């Protein structure tokens, strides 16, 4: 950039300017589309009996429209740049008299890899406390200054988490403002009395995962997200060896983040939704040193996936 700073505050401004340039380069082209997300919502009621299916069909339609039609940021996306994501909601119980739905969400977001037809999983999480009240007549609206509905709070939280991860994969720490918005939702939603928002209850709940992601000691993890996707996967089509080398460096950052915050679930989650991809990157490819390093790091983070990591060295 041709700029130097002699203090931390100036450095922050350079980073922000760099982010603005990168995001403008990728997202401010014509033709433009305001919405950032392209979500598909599935509502599974197989665990229920004698249900009124219109309630859950309305839930599916309204949540999908809410996610896709709302403009979550000031960024402008082309249609092919919209972030694809899946919200799979499995209903565990439904109290019709209270309009209370208790369910489990599996949310997965993906991004295209440059110069390829391949989509990589950007972020995936299982939320076992996806609980809310809903009626067919409900109109889902979002007002960040008045968080009074748990369903819209949940959907907005995940929208900003997805966008935050996507921006981190485009520019170093590029997702900060969107992740901070998700943090505000967490703080405001705690007063609603639903599970998943509270501090210290569970290091895998919505508070715990976001708190870890934004913690300064976990900056290596966020830098890993950028290096893995932008400097690694996005380079594979042009130079597979160069891209793989960057992914090896990203795994070193992943290992450092695990050491910095040993109780964090983020590195473990990463290995779970990237396991097949990592095997494909290293199995039959790369140097023996790269394979061994990848094996040592990934086995150390998640020994339960040892059958996958064994394939790395082949």
C-alpha positions as CSV (number, residue, x, y, z in Angstrom):
1,X,0.0,0.0,0.0
2,X,3.1,2.3,0.3
3,X,2.0,3.4,3.8
4,X,3.7,3.0,7.2
5,X,2.5,3.7,10.7
6,X,4.4,4.3,13.8
7,X,1.5,3.7,16.3
8,X,-1.2,1.1,16.8
9,X,-4.1,3.5,16.2
10,X,-2.8,4.5,12.8
11,X,-2.3,0.8,12.0
12,X,-6.0,0.2,12.6
13,X,-6.9,2.9,10.2
14,X,-4.7,1.4,7.5
15,X,-6.3,-2.0,8.0
16,X,-9.8,-0.4,7.7
17,X,-8.9,1.4,4.5
18,X,-7.4,-1.9,3.2
19,X,-10.6,-3.7,4.0
20,X,-12.7,-1.0,2.3
21,X,-10.6,-1.3,-0.9
22,X,-10.8,-5.1,-1.0
23,X,-14.5,-5.3,-0.3
24,X,-15.2,-2.5,-2.8
25,X,-13.1,-4.3,-5.4
26,X,-15.1,-7.6,-5.0
27,X,-18.5,-6.3,-4.3
28,X,-19.1,-3.0,-6.0
29,X,-19.4,-4.0,-9.7
30,X,-22.5,-3.9,-11.9
31,X,-25.1,-5.3,-12.1
32,X,-25.7,-5.1,-8.3
33,X,-28.0,-6.9,-6.0
34,X,-28.7,-5.6,-2.5
35,X,-29.0,-8.8,-0.6
36,X,-26.0,-10.7,0.7
37,X,-27.4,-14.2,1.4
38,X,-28.9,-16.9,-0.7
39,X,-30.4,-19.3,1.9
40,X,-32.4,-22.4,1.7
41,X,-34.5,-23.4,4.7
42,X,-35.6,-26.9,5.4
43,X,-38.0,-27.7,8.3
44,X,-38.1,-31.3,9.3
45,X,-41.0,-32.4,11.4
46,X,-40.5,-36.2,11.3
47,X,-40.2,-36.4,15.1
48,X,-43.7,-35.0,15.5
49,X,-47.0,-36.7,15.0
50,X,-50.4,-35.2,14.0
51,X,-48.9,-31.8,13.3
52,X,-50.6,-29.0,11.4
53,X,-48.2,-28.8,8.5
54,X,-49.3,-25.3,7.5
55,X,-47.5,-23.9,10.6
56,X,-44.2,-25.4,9.6
57,X,-44.6,-24.5,5.9
58,X,-45.3,-20.9,7.0
59,X,-42.2,-21.1,9.2
60,X,-40.1,-22.3,6.3
61,X,-41.4,-19.7,3.8
62,X,-41.2,-16.8,6.2
63,X,-37.7,-17.6,7.6
64,X,-36.3,-18.1,4.1
65,X,-37.8,-14.8,2.9
66,X,-36.6,-13.0,6.0
67,X,-33.0,-14.1,5.5
68,X,-32.9,-13.6,1.7
69,X,-34.8,-10.4,1.3
70,X,-33.3,-8.4,4.1
71,X,-30.3,-6.2,3.4
72,X,-27.9,-6.9,6.3
73,X,-25.1,-4.6,5.4
74,X,-24.3,-1.6,3.2
75,X,-22.3,-3.9,0.8
76,X,-23.6,-4.5,-2.7
77,X,-23.4,-8.1,-4.0
78,X,-23.9,-9.4,-7.5
79,X,-26.3,-12.3,-7.8
80,X,-23.4,-14.8,-8.2
81,X,-21.6,-13.3,-5.2
82,X,-24.5,-14.0,-2.7
83,X,-23.3,-16.3,0.1
84,X,-25.0,-19.7,-0.2
85,X,-26.2,-21.1,3.1
86,X,-28.5,-23.9,4.4
87,X,-30.7,-23.7,7.5
88,X,-31.8,-27.3,8.4
89,X,-34.3,-27.0,11.3
90,X,-35.3,-30.3,12.9
91,X,-38.4,-29.7,15.2
92,X,-38.1,-31.7,18.4
93,X,-41.3,-30.5,20.1
94,X,-44.2,-28.1,19.5
95,X,-46.4,-26.7,22.1
96,X,-49.3,-25.3,20.1
97,X,-51.0,-23.6,23.0
98,X,-47.8,-21.6,23.7
99,X,-46.8,-21.4,20.1
100,X,-43.4,-22.7,21.3
101,X,-41.1,-24.6,18.9
102,X,-38.0,-26.3,20.2
103,X,-35.7,-27.5,17.5
104,X,-32.1,-28.2,16.4
105,X,-30.5,-26.2,13.7
106,X,-27.7,-27.3,11.5
107,X,-26.4,-24.2,9.6
108,X,-23.9,-24.5,6.8
109,X,-22.5,-21.6,4.7
110,X,-20.3,-22.0,1.7
111,X,-18.3,-19.9,-0.8
112,X,-17.0,-20.6,-4.3
113,X,-13.3,-21.2,-4.8
114,X,-11.9,-18.8,-7.4
115,X,-11.4,-20.2,-11.0
116,X,-13.1,-23.4,-10.2
117,X,-16.6,-25.0,-10.0
118,X,-15.9,-26.0,-6.4
119,X,-17.7,-24.6,-3.4
120,X,-16.0,-24.9,0.0
121,X,-17.8,-25.0,3.4
122,X,-17.0,-21.6,5.0
123,X,-18.7,-22.2,8.4
124,X,-21.0,-24.9,9.8
125,X,-22.5,-25.3,13.2
126,X,-25.1,-27.3,15.1
127,X,-27.3,-25.3,17.5
128,X,-29.3,-27.6,19.8
129,X,-31.1,-24.7,21.5
130,X,-32.9,-23.3,18.5
131,X,-36.1,-22.3,20.4
132,X,-38.7,-19.7,19.6
133,X,-42.4,-18.8,19.5
134,X,-44.1,-18.8,16.1
135,X,-47.6,-18.5,14.6
136,X,-48.6,-18.6,10.9
137,X,-49.8,-15.0,11.2
138,X,-46.4,-13.7,12.5
139,X,-44.7,-11.1,10.4
140,X,-40.9,-11.4,10.7
141,X,-39.3,-8.0,11.0
142,X,-35.9,-7.0,12.2
143,X,-35.1,-3.9,14.3
144,X,-31.6,-4.1,15.8
145,X,-32.5,-1.4,18.3
146,X,-35.4,-3.5,19.7
147,X,-34.5,-7.2,19.9
148,X,-37.9,-8.6,21.2
149,X,-38.4,-11.7,19.1
150,X,-36.1,-14.8,19.6
151,X,-36.7,-16.2,16.1
152,X,-35.6,-13.0,14.3
153,X,-32.7,-12.6,16.7
154,X,-31.5,-16.1,15.9
155,X,-31.8,-15.6,12.2
156,X,-30.1,-12.2,12.3
157,X,-27.3,-13.6,14.5
158,X,-26.5,-16.3,12.0
159,X,-26.8,-13.9,9.1
160,X,-24.1,-11.7,10.5
161,X,-21.9,-14.7,11.5
162,X,-22.1,-15.9,7.9
163,X,-21.2,-12.5,6.5
164,X,-18.5,-12.0,9.1
165,X,-16.8,-15.3,8.2
166,X,-17.1,-14.5,4.5
167,X,-15.5,-11.1,4.9
168,X,-12.7,-12.6,7.0
169,X,-12.1,-15.0,4.1
170,X,-11.8,-12.1,1.7
171,X,-9.6,-9.8,3.7
172,X,-7.6,-10.2,7.0
173,X,-10.1,-9.5,9.9
174,X,-12.5,-8.1,7.3
175,X,-15.5,-9.4,9.1
176,X,-15.0,-7.4,12.3
177,X,-17.9,-4.9,11.9
178,X,-20.4,-7.7,11.1
179,X,-19.2,-9.9,13.9
180,X,-19.5,-7.0,16.3
181,X,-23.1,-6.6,15.2
182,X,-23.7,-10.3,15.9
183,X,-22.1,-9.7,19.3
184,X,-24.6,-6.9,20.0
185,X,-27.5,-9.3,19.1
186,X,-26.1,-11.8,21.6
187,X,-26.0,-9.2,24.3
188,X,-29.5,-7.8,23.6
189,X,-31.1,-11.3,23.2
190,X,-29.9,-12.5,26.7
191,X,-32.9,-10.7,28.2
192,X,-35.4,-12.7,26.2
193,X,-34.9,-15.7,28.4
194,X,-34.2,-18.3,25.7
195,X,-31.2,-20.7,25.9
196,X,-28.0,-20.3,23.9
197,X,-27.3,-16.6,24.5
198,X,-25.9,-16.7,28.0
199,X,-22.2,-16.4,28.9
200,X,-20.4,-19.3,30.5
201,X,-23.3,-21.8,30.1
202,X,-21.7,-23.6,27.2
203,X,-18.5,-22.9,25.3
204,X,-20.2,-24.2,22.1
205,X,-23.3,-22.1,22.4
206,X,-23.9,-18.9,20.4
207,X,-22.2,-16.7,23.0
208,X,-19.3,-19.0,23.5
209,X,-18.4,-19.5,19.9
210,X,-18.6,-15.8,19.0
211,X,-16.8,-14.7,22.1
212,X,-13.9,-17.0,21.2
213,X,-13.9,-15.8,17.6
214,X,-13.6,-12.2,18.6
215,X,-11.1,-12.7,21.5
216,X,-7.8,-11.2,20.8
217,X,-5.9,-14.4,21.8
218,X,-7.7,-16.1,18.9
219,X,-6.6,-13.7,16.2
220,X,-4.5,-16.4,14.7
221,X,-7.7,-18.3,14.0
222,X,-9.2,-15.5,12.1
223,X,-6.0,-15.0,10.2
224,X,-6.1,-18.7,9.4
225,X,-9.6,-18.3,7.8
226,X,-8.1,-15.7,5.4
227,X,-4.9,-17.6,4.6
228,X,-6.7,-20.9,4.2
229,X,-9.4,-19.6,1.8
230,X,-7.9,-16.6,0.0
231,X,-4.2,-17.5,-0.2
232,X,-4.8,-21.2,-0.2
233,X,-7.9,-22.6,-1.9
234,X,-8.3,-19.6,-4.2
235,X,-4.8,-20.2,-5.6
236,X,-5.1,-23.9,-6.1
237,X,-6.4,-23.7,-9.7
238,X,-3.5,-21.6,-10.9
239,X,-0.7,-23.1,-8.7
240,X,-1.7,-26.2,-6.6
241,X,1.7,-26.3,-4.9
242,X,1.6,-22.7,-3.9
243,X,-2.0,-23.0,-2.6
244,X,-1.2,-26.1,-0.7
245,X,1.8,-24.4,0.9
246,X,-0.4,-21.5,2.1
247,X,-2.9,-24.1,3.5
248,X,0.0,-25.7,5.4
249,X,0.8,-22.2,6.9
250,X,-2.9,-21.8,7.7
251,X,-2.8,-25.0,9.7
252,X,0.1,-23.7,11.7
253,X,-2.1,-20.7,12.6
254,X,-4.9,-23.1,13.5
255,X,-2.5,-25.0,15.8
256,X,-1.4,-21.7,17.4
257,X,-5.0,-20.7,18.1
258,X,-5.7,-24.0,19.7
259,X,-2.7,-23.5,22.0
260,X,-3.7,-20.0,22.8
261,X,-7.2,-20.9,23.9
262,X,-7.2,-24.6,24.7
263,X,-10.9,-24.8,25.6
264,X,-12.1,-23.2,22.4
265,X,-14.3,-25.3,20.2
266,X,-13.5,-23.3,17.0
267,X,-10.5,-25.4,15.9
268,X,-12.3,-28.6,16.5
269,X,-15.3,-27.4,14.6
270,X,-13.1,-26.4,11.7
271,X,-11.6,-29.9,11.5
272,X,-15.1,-31.4,11.5
273,X,-16.5,-29.5,8.5
274,X,-13.2,-29.4,6.6
275,X,-12.1,-33.0,7.1
276,X,-12.9,-34.3,3.6
277,X,-11.5,-31.3,2.0
278,X,-8.2,-31.5,3.9
279,X,-7.9,-35.2,2.9
280,X,-8.4,-34.3,-0.7
281,X,-5.8,-31.5,-0.5
282,X,-3.0,-33.6,1.0
283,X,-3.7,-37.2,0.2
284,X,-1.6,-38.1,-2.9
285,X,-0.4,-34.5,-3.1
286,X,2.3,-32.4,-1.6
287,X,5.6,-33.2,0.1
288,X,6.0,-35.8,2.8
289,X,6.9,-32.9,5.2
290,X,3.6,-31.1,4.4
291,X,1.6,-34.3,4.9
292,X,3.3,-35.1,8.2
293,X,2.8,-31.6,9.5
294,X,-0.8,-31.6,8.5
295,X,-1.3,-35.0,10.2
296,X,0.4,-33.9,13.4
297,X,-1.6,-30.7,13.7
298,X,-5.0,-32.1,12.9
299,X,-4.6,-35.3,15.0
300,X,-3.5,-33.1,17.9
301,X,-6.7,-30.9,17.6
302,X,-9.2,-33.7,16.9
303,X,-8.1,-37.2,17.6
304,X,-11.7,-38.5,17.1
305,X,-11.1,-38.1,13.3
306,X,-7.9,-40.1,13.2
307,X,-9.3,-42.3,10.4
308,X,-9.4,-39.2,8.2
309,X,-6.0,-37.9,9.2
310,X,-4.4,-41.3,8.5
311,X,-5.4,-40.7,4.8
312,X,-3.3,-37.5,4.7
313,X,0.0,-39.4,4.6
314,X,-1.0,-41.6,1.7
